[in-house]
Amino acid sequence: MNAQAQRTQVGAPDPNAKTSLIAEEMDEEYDVARLAVPGEPVCYFNNHQFGHGQEICSGSTRLQCRHGVWLRTGSCYTSS
């Protein structure tokens, strides 16, 4: 089974739905968001809740929930 099959495909963010910030780990936005949601155990994507460490796919982009902030961690079409 490929790695993508293990991740939920959520589609594009809906601007009218609750979605946590999506950032790059080395991005200044990530640092600001981490201060705003210290230790938040979940992330939201289009009103759906995902736990810390869980990965999803938004189109071809792989996202991982880290303390309330989505981090771009690569492509959903590769196993790395």
Secondary structure by P-SEA (a helix, b strand, c coil): cccccccccccccccccccccccccccaaaaaaaaacccccccccccccccccbbbbcccbbbbbccccccccccccccc
